[in-house]
Amino acid sequence: MNYPRIYYKKKINIFSNIEITDTFNCHYLKNVLRIKYKDIIIIFNNEPIDFYTKVIKINSIITLKVIKLKNNNNISPLYIHLAQVISLNKKKMNLIIQKSTELGVKEITPIYLLNKNTKINFIKNKIIEKWKKIIISACQQCRRNNLPIINQPTELNNWFIDIKNKKEKKIIFHTNANKKIKDITCKIKNIIILMGYEKGFSNEEIQSAMKNNFHVFSLGERILKMETATIAAISILQSKYGDI
């Protein structure tokens, strides 16, 4: 049976009571799901365990009692760090955050290009908090227990400096590249992928990435939309090295 799932930030003690106090989850449980006394709710909190709970009190807060534990270690063996150039189209960015979470990405870094695709207000208007909510919602839906890390937005060249000494394989995608992911012969456990926005990367940006140890690959002959390209790249990598 599919029970509703709720993310809980705090540590959970076995067979203890859990109080749901935040407005969002209380509204979701009471007004959307219309839970009743003794209903079963699954709680997850970044541990590889599902905490099965029973509703024992519904007031301004909701009290749950832990009644059973079940292992849920569906973490991909592949660590994908997605660096995604930010689109001003919020729906596209929201979709990428959602689908990359569902597909098992472990870390997300939003990237902006100075004077090209970024408005300062877009970066500073609490967008990270919005993306965190999308991540939690995606984890609830796909039965993933570990939330991916989402870093603060950073400018591309500054990010190159930040990851300069990282040993992971680094990939950037470009239409004119000759190599495809299937051409990779070595085993990969950790990878950083840099994905562009609607206009793609300029030749200068590709060259800059290559100077920072990025390998250039193609996703095929067809021109893909920004969100399609990111979802396709993650799916191919998870199929080849992960758990798809």
Secondary structure as the mmCIF struct_conf table of DSSP 4:
data_model
#
loop_
_struct_conf.conf_type_id
_struct_conf.id
_struct_conf.beg_label_comp_id
_struct_conf.beg_label_asym_id
_struct_conf.beg_label_seq_id
_struct_conf.end_label_comp_id
_struct_conf.end_label_asym_id
_struct_conf.end_label_seq_id
STRN STRN1 ARG A 5 TYR A 7
BEND BEND1 LYS A 10 LYS A 10
TURN_TY1_P TURN_TY1_P1 ILE A 14 PHE A 15
STRN STRN2 ASN A 17 ILE A 20
HELX_RH_AL_P HELX_RH_AL_P1 THR A 23 HIS A 27
HELX_RH_PI_P HELX_RH_PI_P1 TYR A 28 VAL A 32
BEND BEND2 LEU A 33 LEU A 33
TURN_TY1_P TURN_TY1_P2 TYR A 37 LYS A 38
STRN STRN3 ILE A 40 PHE A 44
BEND BEND3 ASN A 46 PRO A 48
STRN STRN4 ILE A 49 ILE A 58
BEND BEND4 ASN A 59 ILE A 61
STRN STRN5 ILE A 62 ASN A 71
BEND BEND5 PRO A 77 LEU A 78
STRN STRN6 TYR A 79 VAL A 85
HELX_LH_PP_P HELX_LH_PP_P1 ILE A 86 SER A 87
BEND BEND6 LEU A 88 LEU A 88
HELX_RH_AL_P HELX_RH_AL_P2 LYS A 90 GLU A 102
TURN_TY1_P TURN_TY1_P3 LEU A 103 GLY A 104
STRN STRN7 GLU A 107 TYR A 112
TURN_TY1_P TURN_TY1_P4 LEU A 114 LYS A 116
BEND BEND7 ASN A 117 ASN A 117
HELX_RH_AL_P HELX_RH_AL_P3 ILE A 120 LYS A 124
BEND BEND8 ASN A 125 LYS A 126
HELX_RH_AL_P HELX_RH_AL_P4 ILE A 127 CYS A 142
TURN_TY1_P TURN_TY1_P5 ARG A 143 ARG A 143
BEND BEND9 ASN A 146 ASN A 146
HELX_LH_PP_P HELX_LH_PP_P2 LEU A 147 PRO A 148
STRN STRN8 ILE A 149 ILE A 150
HELX_LH_PP_P HELX_LH_PP_P3 ASN A 151 PRO A 153
STRN STRN9 THR A 154 GLU A 155
HELX_RH_AL_P HELX_RH_AL_P5 LEU A 156 ASP A 162
TURN_TY1_P TURN_TY1_P6 ILE A 163 ASN A 165
BEND BEND10 GLU A 168 GLU A 168
STRN STRN10 LYS A 169 PHE A 173
TURN_TY1_P TURN_TY1_P7 THR A 175 ASN A 176
BEND BEND11 ASN A 178 ASN A 178
STRN STRN11 LYS A 180 LYS A 180
HELX_RH_3T_P HELX_RH_3T_P1 ILE A 181 ASP A 183
BEND BEND12 CYS A 186 CYS A 186
BEND BEND13 LYS A 189 LYS A 189
STRN STRN12 ASN A 190 MET A 195
TURN_TY1_P TURN_TY1_P8 GLU A 198 LYS A 199
HELX_RH_AL_P HELX_RH_AL_P6 ASN A 203 LYS A 211
TURN_TY1_P TURN_TY1_P9 ASN A 212 ASN A 213
STRN STRN13 PHE A 214 PHE A 217
STRN STRN14 SER A 218 SER A 218
BEND BEND14 GLU A 221 ARG A 222
HELX_LH_PP_P HELX_LH_PP_P4 ILE A 223 LYS A 225
HELX_RH_AL_P HELX_RH_AL_P7 MET A 226 TYR A 241
BEND BEND15 GLY A 242 GLY A 242
#
